[in-house]
Amino acid sequence: MSVPERFRKAVLSHCFAVSCLDNYPLLLAVVGPPGDGKSFQTAVSLKAAGFVPFRFSSSELGGRSEGRPVEQLRGLYKRAAQHAEVENSYPVLVLEDFDLGPAGRDRNARYTVNSQLLTGFLMNLADDVRMCDVGTSRRFPIVLTTNDLSTLHGPLIRPGRMRVFSWEPNTAERAEMIYSALHARVPGLALGQVEKLAARYPGLSVAAISSALVECLGDKIFDFLSENPQMGIVEARQRYANGVGGVTLDEIEDALQRRGLTRRRLTYFRTGGE
């Protein structure tokens, strides 16, 4: 997948700098609306540059035991350190949907003990890795993806600990991302066609397009098997897994309309509502 240059530069410049400078902020927060590829594009950018992303969904941090989220994150950092030592690699910790984990909170709710402990652990990592019992003194970049930075503890996001990159694609960047998601399945697709689609639906997310594409492919597979009863799942899988069965841009736009997406209802795919 092609990653917009502005996004790629923001992620990689941070990780290069942390890897080379001892006093550079350890944390990068990539902030923006859901559905615009923050986590996926972070991983793609890192792998292409030779980094090893250690991805972890922050919603999995937790448990009833006091201090468990800290131990989970400490274990992730230790695994990264072991990989770096054995493979001579450059790991990056990617904590996805960070606002959904214990360190995030509703603005009217108090921090839980685990929220305080996890936030404190990240602050200590950012200040001095040697304080954190992670089996190494080496600093590994940490990238947080989040929809809402305001739910995080203020001292965690202060300059010196965290850099913030706000990601909301412009029309050209959105068209580039959508084209990258579609071109393998839409024969003869031109970037100009996608630019017109993106202009008709400002704010159209990659998640919305991917959802519509999957719906179209499901319909195509159903039609193929209905029209060829002698065929089975194995044949259909071979046909569509190899990209033989394509769809048209008009079919994708029809699927968007069936799902309720109009120019006035772009929040549908932002919230996941029916």
C-alpha positions in Angstrom: 0.0 0.0 0.0 1.2 3.5 -0.8 1.5 5.7 2.2 1.2 9.5 1.8 4.6 11.2 2.1 3.5 13.5 4.9 2.5 10.6 7.1 5.6 8.5 6.2 7.9 11.4 7.0 6.3 12.1 10.4 6.6 8.5 11.6 10.0 7.8 10.2 11.7 11.1 11.2 10.6 10.5 14.7 11.9 6.9 14.8 15.2 7.8 13.1 15.7 10.6 15.6 14.9 8.5 18.7 17.3 5.9 17.4 20.1 8.4 17.0 19.6 11.0 19.7 19.5 10.3 23.4 17.5 13.4 24.4 14.8 13.2 21.7 11.2 12.7 22.9 10.5 8.9 23.1 6.8 9.0 22.3 5.0 9.9 19.1 1.2 10.3 19.2 -0.5 9.9 15.8 -3.9 11.6 16.3 -6.9 11.7 13.9 -10.4 10.4 13.1 -10.9 6.6 12.9 -10.8 4.9 9.6 -7.9 6.8 8.0 -5.2 4.1 8.4 -3.1 5.4 11.3 -2.1 2.0 12.6 -1.8 0.2 9.3 0.2 3.0 7.6 2.5 3.2 10.6 3.3 -0.5 10.3 3.8 -0.3 6.5 6.1 2.8 6.8 8.2 1.1 9.6 8.7 -2.2 7.7 9.6 -0.4 4.5 12.3 1.5 6.3 13.8 -1.6 8.0 12.3 -1.1 11.5 10.5 -4.0 13.3 7.1 -2.9 14.6 6.0 -4.6 17.8 2.2 -3.9 17.5 -0.1 -4.1 20.5 -3.7 -3.1 20.8 -4.1 -0.9 23.8 -7.6 -2.3 24.4 -5.9 -5.5 25.4 -4.0 -3.8 28.2 -5.8 -4.5 31.4 -7.2 -7.1 33.8 -8.4 -7.1 37.3 -4.9 -7.3 38.8 -3.4 -4.1 39.9 -0.4 -3.3 37.8 -1.1 -5.8 35.1 -1.1 -3.3 32.2 2.3 -2.1 33.3 3.6 -5.7 33.3 2.2 -6.3 29.8 3.9 -3.2 28.4 7.1 -4.0 30.3 7.0 -7.5 28.7 6.5 -6.0 25.2 9.5 -3.7 25.7 11.6 -6.6 26.9 10.6 -8.7 23.9 11.7 -5.8 21.7 15.0 -5.6 23.5 15.6 -9.3 23.1 14.8 -9.1 19.4 17.2 -6.2 19.0 20.0 -8.1 20.7 19.6 -11.4 18.9 18.6 -10.1 15.4 20.6 -6.8 15.5 17.3 -5.1 14.6 15.7 -1.7 15.3 12.3 -2.3 17.1 9.5 0.2 17.4 6.6 -0.3 19.8 3.3 0.6 18.2 0.4 0.9 20.8 -2.8 1.1 18.7 -6.0 2.8 19.8 -4.3 4.1 22.9 -7.3 6.1 24.0 -9.2 2.8 24.4 -6.7 1.4 26.9 -6.4 2.1 30.6 -4.3 5.2 30.1 -7.3 6.8 28.3 -10.3 8.0 30.2 -13.6 9.8 29.8 -13.0 13.4 30.7 -15.6 13.2 33.6 -14.1 10.0 35.0 -11.3 9.6 37.5 -8.2 7.7 36.7 -8.2 4.1 38.0 -5.1 2.8 39.8 -4.0 1.0 36.6 -4.5 4.2 34.6 -2.1 6.0 37.0 0.4 3.2 37.0 0.5 2.8 33.2 0.8 6.6 32.6 3.5 6.8 35.2 5.4 3.9 33.6 5.3 5.6 30.2 6.5 8.8 31.7 9.4 7.0 33.3 10.2 5.3 30.0 10.2 8.7 28.3 12.4 10.2 31.0 14.9 7.4 31.6 14.5 3.8 30.3 17.0 2.6 33.0 14.3 3.4 35.7 11.9 0.9 34.3 13.3 -2.6 34.7 13.0 -3.5 31.1 16.3 -5.4 30.8 18.0 -2.8 28.6 19.1 0.9 28.7 18.4 1.2 25.0 15.6 3.6 23.9 13.1 2.2 21.4 10.7 4.6 19.7 7.1 4.3 20.9 4.2 5.3 18.5 0.7 5.7 19.9 -2.3 5.9 17.6 -5.3 7.6 19.1 -8.6 9.2 18.0 -8.6 11.6 21.0 -5.6 13.1 22.7 -7.6 14.9 25.2 -8.3 11.7 27.2 -4.6 11.3 28.1 -2.9 12.6 31.2 -1.5 16.1 30.5 2.1 15.5 31.8 2.5 12.4 29.5 2.0 14.5 26.4 4.2 17.4 27.4 7.1 18.4 25.0 10.2 16.5 25.8 8.3 13.3 26.4 5.9 13.2 23.4 5.6 14.6 19.9 2.1 14.9 18.4 1.3 14.4 14.7 -2.3 15.3 13.7 -3.4 13.2 10.7 -6.4 14.1 8.7 -5.7 13.5 5.0 -6.3 16.3 2.5 -8.2 15.5 -0.7 -5.1 14.5 -2.6 -3.7 12.3 0.2 -7.2 10.7 0.6 -7.4 10.0 -3.1 -3.9 8.4 -3.0 -4.9 6.1 -0.1 -8.2 5.1 -1.7 -6.4 4.4 -5.0 -3.9 2.2 -3.3 -6.7 0.3 -1.6 -8.7 -0.3 -4.8 -6.4 -0.6 -7.8 -5.6 -4.3 -7.4 -9.4 -5.1 -7.5 -10.7 -2.5 -10.0 -9.3 -3.2 -13.5 -8.2 -0.1 -15.4 -8.7 2.2 -12.4 -7.2 5.6 -12.9 -6.1 8.0 -10.1 -8.3 10.7 -11.7 -11.4 8.6 -11.2 -10.5 8.2 -7.5 -9.9 11.9 -7.2 -13.3 12.7 -8.5 -14.8 10.2 -6.1 -12.9 11.7 -3.1 -14.1 15.2 -4.2 -17.7 14.0 -4.3 -17.4 12.6 -0.7 -15.1 14.9 1.3 -13.9 13.0 4.4 -14.5 9.6 2.8 -12.3 7.2 4.8 -10.2 4.3 3.7 -12.2 2.1 6.1 -15.4 3.1 4.3 -14.0 2.2 0.9 -12.5 -1.1 2.1 -15.9 -2.0 3.6 -17.7 -1.3 0.3 -15.0 -3.2 -1.7 -15.5 -6.3 0.6 -19.2 -6.1 0.2 -18.9 -6.0 -3.6 -16.5 -9.0 -3.6 -19.0 -10.9 -1.4 -21.7 -10.2 -3.9 -19.5 -11.3 -6.8 -18.6 -14.6 -5.1 -22.3 -15.3 -4.4 -23.2 -14.5 -8.1 -20.3 -16.7 -9.4 -21.4 -19.7 -7.3 -25.0 -19.2 -8.1 -24.4 -19.1 -11.8 -21.9 -22.0 -11.7 -23.4 -24.5 -9.4 -20.9 -27.1 -10.5 -18.2 -25.0 -8.9 -17.5 -25.0 -5.2 -15.7 -22.9 -2.5 -12.3 -24.1 -3.6 -12.8 -22.9 -7.1 -14.2 -19.6 -6.0 -11.4 -19.1 -3.6 -8.8 -19.7 -6.3 -10.5 -17.2 -8.6 -11.0 -14.4 -6.1 -7.9 -14.9 -3.9 -5.8 -14.4 -7.0 -7.5 -11.2 -7.9 -9.1 -12.6 -11.1 -12.6 -11.4 -10.1 -12.7 -7.6 -10.2 -15.3 -5.0 -9.4 -16.0 -1.6 -10.9 -15.8 1.8 -9.3 -19.6 2.3 -9.9 -20.3 -0.9 -8.0 -18.3 0.3 -5.1 -20.1 3.7 -5.1 -23.4 1.8 -5.2 -22.3 -0.2 -2.1 -21.5 3.0 -0.3 -25.0 4.3 -1.1 -26.6 1.1 0.1 -24.7 1.3 3.4 -26.2 4.8 3.9 -23.2 6.9 3.0 -24.1 10.2 1.5 -22.3 13.5 1.5 -24.3 14.4 4.6 -23.7 11.1 6.5 -20.0 10.7 6.4 -20.0 10.1 10.2 -21.6 6.8 9.6 -18.3 5.1 8.9 -16.5 7.2 11.5 -18.8 5.8 14.3 -19.7 2.4 12.9 -23.4 3.0 13.4 -26.2 1.4 11.6 
